[in-house]
Amino acid sequence: MTPSLTDTLPRWDTTTIYSSLTGDDYRAAVELLHTRIAELESFVDAHGIRRTATNSEPDAAVADTLVEVIERANELVRRWSTLHSFAYTFVSTDSYNTEAARELSKLEIAGTQAAKLRVRLQGWIGSLASRLPQLLATRPDLSAHTFYLYETARQSQFLMSEELENLAAELVLDSGVALGKLQGNVTSQLRVPLERDGKREELPITVVRNLCFDPNPLVREQAYHAEVQGWDSIRTTVAACLNGVKGTALTLARRRGRSSVLSAALDDNHIDQQTLHAMLDSIRDELPMFRRYLGAKAGKLGIERLRWWDLFAPLPSSHRNFTWGEATAFIVEKFNTFDDDLGRFAATAFEQRWIDAQPRDGKRGGAFCMEILGNEESRILANFDGSFEQVSTLAHELGHGYHNHCQKGLAPLVRGAPMTLAETASIFCETLIAESTLETASPAEQLAILEAQLCGATQVCLDITSRFQFESAVLERRADSELSADDFCQLMLEAQGDTYADAVDPSTYHRYMWLWKPHYYAFESNFYNFPYAFGHLFALGLFAIFRREGRTFVPRYQELLRSTGQDYAAPLAARFGIDITRPDFWRASLGIIEEQVRRFEAIKG
């Protein structure tokens, strides 16, 4: 990045949430959180809310209790989530901030107390499963929570005893959660030496990783080797983290009566095996198409075959650097072509500094969007370097924020989305930016747009397939014993070989993709890979409908985003005449990518 790019990059404003981690408003909010937890505990004790074989109380009395406990639970979720998000804004941007880390830890302990009460509520609702129709009829004001109630009852069958669930809630803080934090801290604080233009400097790993977008192939190669050597230095520590996280997931799945960790992931994502296989099998059938794109990109770069450090290389005729101001104006303009509400949302995020954009030492890599429930806002972390790819990433995260925006006013227990549907708005926004400029773009600009689309599609289809294969293999092996760093590297190389094949020089495969990807280190969110592929292809299918219907599609799309926490993926898709349980839909979405590949191949450059 040039100084002109970094000088103007914003850091997010958190003062609209709380004044500071030491402010009176924050301290009062923490105190009130503990009060509400204690009050909810007293309430569930007084009303005998826990798993029970029988409940002889009349429907009216049970329904009244159900209404009140849900109201209390919603308030508690809102308060805890807001405080947790606020503390995380500091931890994620400065892993050296010990005060913020301490506050986050305290909130996680409070969250454990709340989790124990949630287990009791889940068990109690499960006990009421057969009575839910009568209870809903008795209190129509429960109707907004219909899906939550039925799904909670269904999932309650996978609860351990209350005592064991309470023990697990406490222990995971010192196992899965702690190890996930350790991975984040160790990787974010890593600095590696790099020689550029005859000058040797020590740079944060996030800055070095972003050099994969540099137009100079020598810089990209040097950064790749510097990165790998840096990962070499922490491989044993992070391997221990991954062993612990996956071991925790396996133990909990087994003790809860799950057939596998994947089974829990499918339920969490509100899809079934048939849908997953329909999608993954369709992608595997089209892996040669993605390899064709990689081969075409190599040709446009003037090389025989891509090396790993070329995967994100800008094409010679398409390289463009965006200043922050140019990027924000570009995104707002393109979002407005879909709907003014989307454009206004992005403008608000930029103007009110909801985005932390500058790469720096101690800041987490990658990008994410975090909802702030207490004031119906979002915060977006990015590591902006001026490349078109980073503009696309910014649009992606703003899509997540817009998804949150579409759920304004919903109770916490019925909002959100499974990870599959959580990627819908983000991929839609990426596609919108690309497609809205293609018609009037010059050939060089078209090449840049198509490159961004296909680079993203390859990551979330081909690379995600390798990640799914890797995680499946890790869980299978981890069930028998711990794995070494060499084992993890070998499994990653095998997965890359099965997917990338010889479209990328095998001697340059990235053996440490397992080490820095944070998705592998959340014990409660296993297989956080296939949802990206689902979201990408599902969004492409929705975008095709938008192209046919125009702005008349917008209200239905907004309602879909508003409803993602209130139904399964298949019924939601069925509203648009889409059957996601069969390969036909996925093949049609992949067909859109095929069109992009053909257009990419045809452009000279």
C-alpha positions in Angstrom: 0.0 0.0 0.0 1.1 3.6 -0.6 1.1 6.1 2.3 -1.9 7.9 0.7 -4.0 4.8 1.0 -3.1 4.1 4.7 -3.2 7.6 5.9 -7.0 7.9 5.3 -8.1 4.5 6.4 -10.6 4.7 9.2 -10.7 3.0 12.6 -14.2 2.1 13.8 -16.1 4.4 16.2 -17.3 2.4 19.2 -18.5 5.3 21.3 -22.1 4.9 20.0 -22.1 1.6 21.9 -20.4 2.6 25.1 -18.0 5.4 25.9 -15.1 3.1 26.8 -14.2 0.0 28.6 -13.7 2.0 31.8 -16.7 4.3 31.2 -19.6 4.6 33.7 -22.1 3.5 31.0 -20.2 0.3 30.3 -19.7 -0.5 34.0 -23.4 0.1 34.7 -24.3 -2.2 31.7 -22.1 -5.0 33.0 -23.6 -4.7 36.5 -27.1 -4.8 35.0 -26.2 -7.9 33.0 -25.3 -9.7 36.1 -28.5 -8.5 37.8 -30.6 -9.8 34.8 -28.8 -13.2 34.9 -29.6 -13.5 38.7 -33.2 -12.5 38.1 -33.6 -15.1 35.3 -32.1 -17.8 37.5 -34.5 -17.0 40.3 -37.4 -17.0 37.8 -36.5 -20.4 36.3 -36.0 -21.8 39.8 -39.4 -20.5 41.0 -41.2 -21.9 38.0 -39.4 -25.3 37.8 -38.0 -24.6 34.3 -35.9 -27.6 33.4 -36.3 -30.9 31.6 -39.1 -32.9 33.2 -41.1 -36.0 32.3 -44.5 -34.5 33.0 -46.0 -31.0 33.5 -49.5 -31.1 34.9 -50.1 -27.3 34.9 -52.9 -26.1 32.7 -52.0 -24.7 29.3 -52.8 -21.1 30.2 -50.4 -21.1 33.1 -47.6 -22.8 31.2 -48.2 -20.4 28.3 -47.9 -17.4 30.6 -44.6 -18.7 32.0 -43.3 -19.4 28.5 -44.1 -15.9 27.3 -42.3 -14.3 30.3 -39.2 -16.5 30.2 -38.8 -15.8 26.5 -39.1 -12.1 27.1 -36.4 -12.3 29.8 -34.2 -14.5 27.6 -34.5 -12.0 24.7 -33.4 -9.2 26.9 -30.5 -11.1 28.3 -29.3 -12.1 24.8 -29.5 -8.5 23.7 -27.5 -7.2 26.7 -24.8 -9.9 26.7 -24.3 -9.8 22.9 -23.9 -6.0 22.9 -21.4 -6.0 25.7 -19.5 -8.9 24.2 -19.4 -7.3 20.7 -18.1 -4.0 22.3 -15.3 -5.8 24.1 -14.4 -7.7 21.0 -14.0 -4.5 18.9 -10.9 -3.9 21.0 -9.6 -7.4 21.2 -9.9 -8.0 17.4 -8.1 -4.8 16.5 -5.4 -5.0 19.2 -4.5 -8.4 20.6 -2.0 -6.7 22.9 -4.8 -5.0 24.8 -4.8 -6.9 28.0 -7.6 -4.8 29.5 -10.0 -5.7 26.7 -9.0 -9.3 26.8 -9.8 -9.4 30.5 -13.2 -7.8 30.0 -14.0 -10.2 27.2 -13.0 -13.1 29.5 -15.3 -11.8 32.2 -18.2 -11.5 29.8 -17.6 -15.1 28.6 -17.8 -16.3 32.1 -21.1 -14.4 32.5 -22.1 -16.0 29.2 -21.4 -19.4 30.7 -23.9 -18.6 33.5 -26.5 -17.6 30.9 -25.7 -20.8 28.9 -26.6 -22.9 31.9 -30.0 -21.2 32.1 -30.4 -21.7 28.4 -29.9 -25.4 28.8 -32.6 -25.5 31.4 -34.9 -23.6 29.1 -34.1 -25.9 26.1 -34.8 -29.0 28.2 -38.1 -27.5 29.5 -39.3 -26.6 26.0 -38.3 -30.1 24.8 -40.6 -31.5 27.6 -43.4 -29.4 26.2 -43.0 -30.5 22.6 -46.3 -32.3 22.4 -48.1 -29.3 23.9 -46.7 -26.6 21.8 -49.7 -26.4 19.4 -52.1 -25.8 22.3 -49.7 -23.3 24.0 -49.3 -21.3 20.8 -53.1 -21.3 20.4 -53.5 -20.1 24.0 -51.0 -17.2 23.6 -51.0 -15.8 20.0 -48.2 -13.4 21.0 -45.9 -16.5 21.0 -46.4 -16.9 17.3 -43.3 -14.9 16.4 -41.3 -17.5 18.2 -43.0 -20.5 16.6 -39.9 -21.7 14.7 -37.7 -21.1 17.7 -39.9 -23.2 19.9 -40.3 -26.2 17.6 -36.6 -26.2 16.7 -35.5 -25.9 20.3 -37.8 -28.8 21.2 -36.3 -30.9 18.4 -32.7 -30.0 19.3 -33.3 -30.7 23.0 -33.0 -34.4 22.2 -29.2 -33.8 21.8 -28.7 -32.3 25.2 -26.7 -34.1 27.9 -28.0 -34.1 31.4 -28.3 -30.7 33.0 -25.4 -31.4 35.2 -23.1 -32.4 32.3 -24.2 -29.5 30.1 -23.4 -27.1 33.0 -20.0 -28.8 33.4 -19.3 -28.6 29.7 -20.3 -24.9 29.6 -17.6 -24.2 32.2 -14.9 -26.5 30.8 -15.1 -25.2 27.2 -13.9 -21.8 28.4 -10.6 -23.5 29.2 -10.5 -25.8 26.2 -12.3 -24.9 22.9 -12.7 -21.2 23.6 -9.3 -20.7 25.2 -7.5 -22.5 22.4 -9.4 -20.6 19.7 -8.3 -17.3 21.4 -4.7 -18.6 21.5 -4.7 -19.3 17.8 -6.0 -15.8 17.1 -3.5 -14.1 19.4 -0.5 -16.1 18.2 -1.3 -15.6 14.5 -2.2 -11.9 14.8 0.9 -11.0 16.7 3.3 -12.7 14.4 5.8 -10.5 12.6 8.0 -11.8 9.9 11.1 -10.4 8.1 10.7 -9.5 4.4 13.2 -8.0 2.0 11.8 -5.6 -0.6 13.6 -3.3 -2.9 16.9 -4.1 -1.1 15.4 -3.2 2.2 14.8 -5.7 5.0 11.9 -5.0 7.3 9.8 -6.8 9.9 6.1 -6.7 9.1 2.9 -7.9 10.7 1.7 -11.1 9.1 -1.5 -9.5 8.0 0.5 -7.0 5.9 2.6 -9.8 4.4 -0.4 -11.9 3.5 -2.0 -9.0 1.7 1.0 -8.9 -0.6 -0.5 -11.8 -2.4 -2.4 -9.0 -4.3 0.8 -7.2 -5.3 1.3 -6.8 -9.1 5.0 -7.7 -8.8 5.4 -11.5 -9.0 8.8 -11.3 -7.1 7.1 -9.5 -4.2 4.3 -12.1 -4.1 6.8 -14.9 -4.1 9.0 -13.4 -1.4 5.9 -12.7 0.7 4.7 -16.3 0.3 8.1 -17.7 1.5 8.3 -15.2 4.3 4.8 -16.1 5.4 5.4 -19.9 5.3 8.6 -19.4 7.3 6.7 -17.4 9.8 4.1 -20.1 10.2 6.9 -22.6 10.7 7.8 -20.8 13.9 4.4 -21.2 15.5 3.2 -24.5 14.0 3.5 -26.6 17.1 1.6 -24.2 19.2 -1.2 -23.8 16.7 -1.3 -27.6 16.0 -2.0 -28.0 19.7 -4.9 -25.5 19.4 -6.5 -27.4 16.5 -6.1 -30.7 18.3 -7.9 -29.2 21.4 -10.6 -27.5 19.5 -11.5 -30.6 17.4 -11.1 -32.9 20.3 -13.6 -30.8 22.2 -16.1 -30.9 19.3 -15.8 -34.6 19.0 -16.3 -35.3 22.7 -19.4 -33.0 22.9 -20.9 -34.5 19.8 -20.4 -38.1 21.1 -21.8 -37.3 24.6 -24.8 -35.5 23.1 -25.8 -38.5 21.1 -24.8 -37.1 17.7 -23.8 -39.4 15.0 -21.0 -37.0 14.0 -19.7 -33.5 14.3 -21.0 -33.0 10.7 -24.5 -33.9 11.8 -24.5 -31.1 14.4 -23.2 -28.7 11.7 -26.0 -29.6 9.3 -28.6 -28.9 12.0 -26.9 -25.7 12.9 -27.1 -24.7 9.2 -30.7 -25.9 8.8 -29.9 -28.2 5.9 -29.8 -31.9 5.5 -27.4 -34.5 4.1 -29.3 -34.6 0.8 -28.9 -30.9 0.3 -25.2 -30.9 1.2 -24.4 -33.8 -1.1 -26.4 -32.3 -4.0 -24.3 -29.1 -3.7 -20.9 -30.7 -3.1 -21.3 -33.3 -5.8 -22.3 -30.6 -8.2 -19.3 -28.6 -7.4 -17.0 -31.6 -7.7 -18.4 -32.3 -11.1 -17.4 -28.8 -12.1 -13.9 -28.7 -10.7 -12.4 -28.9 -14.2 -14.3 -25.7 -15.0 -12.6 -23.9 -12.1 -9.2 -25.3 -13.2 -9.9 -23.9 -16.7 -10.2 -20.5 -15.2 -6.9 -20.9 -13.3 -5.2 -22.0 -16.5 -6.6 -19.0 -18.4 -5.4 -16.7 -15.6 -1.9 -18.2 -15.9 -2.0 -17.5 -19.6 -3.0 -13.9 -19.0 -0.2 -13.5 -16.5 2.2 -14.8 -19.1 3.2 -18.0 -17.2 2.7 -21.6 -18.0 1.0 -22.5 -14.7 0.0 -20.7 -11.6 2.0 -20.9 -8.4 0.2 -20.5 -5.1 1.3 -16.9 -4.8 -0.3 -16.2 -8.1 -3.8 -17.2 -7.1 -4.8 -13.6 -6.2 -2.4 -11.8 -8.5 -3.9 -8.8 -10.3 -3.8 -9.2 -14.1 -1.4 -6.8 -15.9 -4.2 -5.0 -17.8 -6.6 -4.9 -14.8 -4.6 -3.6 -11.9 -6.2 -0.7 -10.2 -5.6 0.8 -6.8 -8.6 2.4 -5.0 -8.2 5.1 -2.4 -10.5 4.7 0.5 -12.7 7.6 -0.8 -12.9 6.0 -4.2 -13.8 2.6 -2.8 -16.6 4.0 -0.6 -18.1 6.1 -3.5 -17.9 3.1 -5.8 -19.7 0.8 -3.5 -22.5 3.2 -2.6 -23.0 4.0 -6.3 -23.3 0.3 -7.2 -25.5 -0.6 -4.3 -27.9 2.1 -5.3 -28.5 0.3 -8.6 -30.2 -2.4 -6.6 -32.1 -0.3 -4.1 -31.8 3.1 -2.4 -32.1 1.4 1.0 -29.0 -0.7 0.4 -27.1 2.4 -0.8 -28.1 4.4 2.2 -27.1 1.6 4.5 -23.6 1.5 3.0 -23.3 5.3 3.1 -24.3 5.3 6.8 -21.7 2.6 7.6 -19.0 4.7 6.0 -20.1 8.1 7.4 -20.6 6.9 10.9 -17.3 4.9 10.9 -18.6 1.5 11.5 -15.5 0.1 9.7 -12.0 -0.5 10.9 -10.0 -0.7 7.6 -6.3 -0.4 8.4 -4.0 -3.4 8.6 -1.7 -3.1 11.6 0.2 -5.1 14.2 -2.0 -7.0 16.6 -5.1 -6.7 14.4 -6.8 -9.9 13.3 -6.4 -10.8 9.7 -9.2 -11.2 7.1 -12.5 -9.5 7.5 -15.8 -9.9 9.4 -19.0 -8.2 10.2 -20.3 -8.1 13.8 -23.9 -7.1 14.8 -24.4 -4.7 17.7 -27.8 -5.7 18.9 -28.2 -3.0 21.5 -28.3 -0.1 19.0 -29.1 -2.0 15.8 -25.8 -1.2 14.2 -22.9 -3.3 12.8 -19.2 -3.1 12.9 -17.0 -4.3 10.1 -13.3 -5.3 10.3 -11.3 -5.2 7.1 -7.7 -5.1 6.1 -7.9 -2.7 3.1 -5.0 -2.5 0.7 -6.6 -0.6 -2.2 -7.0 -3.7 -4.5 -10.2 -4.5 -6.3 -10.4 -7.7 -4.4 -10.4 -5.8 -1.1 -13.2 -3.5 -2.4 -15.1 -6.7 -3.2 -14.4 -8.0 0.4 -15.7 -4.7 1.8 -18.9 -5.1 -0.3 -19.2 -8.6 1.0 -19.0 -7.5 4.7 -21.4 -4.7 4.1 -23.8 -7.3 2.7 -23.7 -9.0 6.1 -24.4 -5.6 7.7 -27.4 -5.1 5.4 -28.7 -8.5 6.4 -28.6 -7.3 10.0 -30.3 -4.1 8.9 -33.1 -6.0 7.3 -33.8 -7.7 10.7 -34.2 -4.5 12.7 -36.8 -4.8 15.4 -36.9 -8.6 15.6 -36.4 -10.3 18.9 -32.9 -11.7 19.4 -34.1 -15.3 19.6 -35.7 -15.2 16.2 -33.2 -13.1 14.3 -29.8 -14.0 12.7 -29.3 -16.8 10.2 -27.7 -20.2 10.0 -24.2 -19.9 8.4 -25.5 -21.2 5.0 -28.0 -18.4 4.7 -25.8 -15.9 6.5 -23.7 -15.6 3.3 -26.6 -14.8 1.0 -26.6 -11.0 1.3 -22.8 -10.8 1.3 -22.3 -12.8 -1.9 -25.3 -11.0 -3.5 -23.6 -7.6 -2.8 -20.3 -8.8 -4.4 -22.2 -10.0 -7.5 -24.2 -6.8 -7.6 -21.0 -4.7 -7.7 -19.5 -6.8 -10.5 -22.6 -7.2 -12.7 -23.7 -3.6 -12.5 -20.6 -2.4 -14.1 -19.9 -5.1 -16.7 -22.2 -3.7 -19.5 -20.5 -0.4 -19.8 -17.0 -1.5 -18.9 -14.1 -1.5 -21.2 -12.4 -4.9 -22.0 -9.7 -4.2 -19.4 -12.3 -3.3 -16.8 -14.4 -6.4 -17.7 -11.4 -8.5 -17.2 -10.9 -7.0 -13.7 -14.5 -7.6 -12.8 -14.6 -11.1 -14.1 -11.3 -11.9 -12.4 -12.7 -10.7 -9.1 -15.9 -12.8 -9.6 -14.0 -15.9 -10.6 -11.3 -15.6 -8.0 -14.0 -15.4 -5.4 -16.1 -18.2 -6.9 -12.9 -20.4 -7.0 -12.2 -19.7 -3.4 -15.7 -20.5 -2.2 -16.3 -23.6 -4.4 -12.9 -25.2 -5.3 -11.0 -24.1 -2.2 -13.9 -24.7 0.1 -14.1 -28.2 -1.2 -10.5 -28.7 -0.2 -11.3 -27.3 3.2 -14.3 -29.5 3.7 -12.2 -32.5 2.7 -9.4 -31.4 5.1 -11.7 -30.9 8.1 -13.5 -34.2 7.5 -10.1 -36.0 7.4 -8.9 -34.2 10.6 -12.0 -35.2 12.5 -11.8 -38.8 11.4 -8.1 -39.0 12.5 -8.6 -36.9 15.6 -11.1 -39.4 16.9 -8.3 -41.9 17.3 -5.4 -39.7 18.4 -3.8 -36.3 18.3 -2.3 -35.1 15.1 1.1 -33.4 14.6 1.7 -30.3 12.7 3.2 -32.5 9.9 0.0 -34.5 9.9 -2.1 -31.4 9.5 0.2 -30.2 6.7 0.0 -33.5 4.9 -3.8 -33.6 5.1 -4.0 -30.1 3.7 -1.7 -30.9 0.8 -3.7 -34.0 -0.1 -6.9 -32.0 -0.1 -5.3 -29.3 -2.3 -4.0 -31.9 -4.6 -7.5 -33.5 -5.0 -9.1 -30.1 -5.8 -6.5 -27.8 -7.4 -4.8 -30.7 -9.1 -2.1 -29.5 -11.6 -3.9 -26.2 -12.2 -1.5 -24.9 -9.6 2.1 -26.0 -9.3 1.9 -28.7 -6.6 5.3 -27.8 -5.3 3.9 -24.5 -4.2 0.7 -25.7 -2.4 0.1 -23.9 0.9 0.6 -26.5 3.6 -0.4 -24.0 6.4 -3.9 -23.1 5.2 -5.1 -24.9 8.3 -3.0 -22.8 10.7 -4.2 -19.2 10.0 -7.8 -19.8 9.0 -9.9 -18.8 12.1 -12.8 -20.9 10.9 -11.2 -24.1 12.1 -10.8 -22.8 15.6 -14.4 -22.3 16.8 -15.4 -25.6 18.5 -19.1 -24.7 18.2 -19.0 -23.8 14.5 -17.4 -26.8 12.9 -17.4 -27.1 9.1 -17.5 -23.4 8.6 -16.6 -23.9 5.0 -19.5 -25.4 3.0 -21.8 -22.5 4.1 -19.6 -20.2 1.9 -20.2 -22.4 -1.1 -23.9 -22.6 -0.3 -24.2 -18.9 0.2 -22.3 -18.1 -3.1 -24.4 -20.4 -5.3 -27.7 -19.6 -3.5 -27.0 -15.9 -4.0 -26.2 -16.4 -7.7 -29.5 -18.1 -8.1 -31.3 -15.2 -6.4 -29.3 -12.7 -8.5 -30.5 -14.5 -11.6 -34.1 -13.9 -10.4 -33.3 -10.2 -9.8 -32.0 -9.9 -13.4 -35.3 -11.3 -14.7 -37.6 -9.4 -12.4 -35.8 -6.1 -11.7 -36.7 -4.0 -8.6 -40.0 -5.8 -8.1 -37.7 -8.5 -6.7 -36.4 -6.2 -3.9 -39.2 -6.6 -1.3 -39.2 -10.4 -1.6 -35.4 -10.4 -1.2 -35.6 -8.1 1.9 -38.3 -10.4 3.4 -36.1 -13.4 2.8 -33.2 -11.7 4.6 -35.5 -10.8 7.5 -36.8 -14.4 7.8 -33.5 -16.3 7.7 -33.6 -17.1 11.5 -37.2 -18.3 11.3 -37.2 -21.3 9.0 -35.1 -24.0 7.3 -33.2 -23.2 4.2 -35.3 -25.5 1.9 -38.7 -23.9 2.8 -37.2 -20.4 2.5 -35.8 -21.3 -1.0 -39.1 -22.8 -1.9 -40.7 -19.4 -1.7 -38.7 -18.5 -4.8 -39.5 -21.8 -6.6 -36.1 -23.2 -5.8 -35.5 -26.8 -4.8 -32.1 -26.9 -3.1 -32.3 -30.6 -2.2 -31.7 -31.6 -5.9 -28.6 -31.0 -8.0 -30.5 -29.1 -10.7 -30.5 -25.8 -8.8 -26.8 -26.0 -8.0 -25.9 -26.9 -11.6 -27.8 -23.9 -12.8 -25.9 -21.6 -10.4 -22.6 -23.2 -11.5 -23.7 -22.5 -15.0 -23.6 -18.8 -14.3 -19.9 -19.2 -13.3 -19.3 -21.2 -16.5 -20.6 -18.2 -18.5 -18.1 -16.0 -16.6 -15.3 -18.4 -17.4 -16.1 -18.4 -21.1 -16.3 -14.6 -21.1 -13.0 -14.4 -19.2 -11.3 -16.7 -21.6 -12.5 -14.7 -24.6 -11.0 -11.4 -23.5 -7.6 -10.8 -24.8 -5.1 -9.7 -22.2 
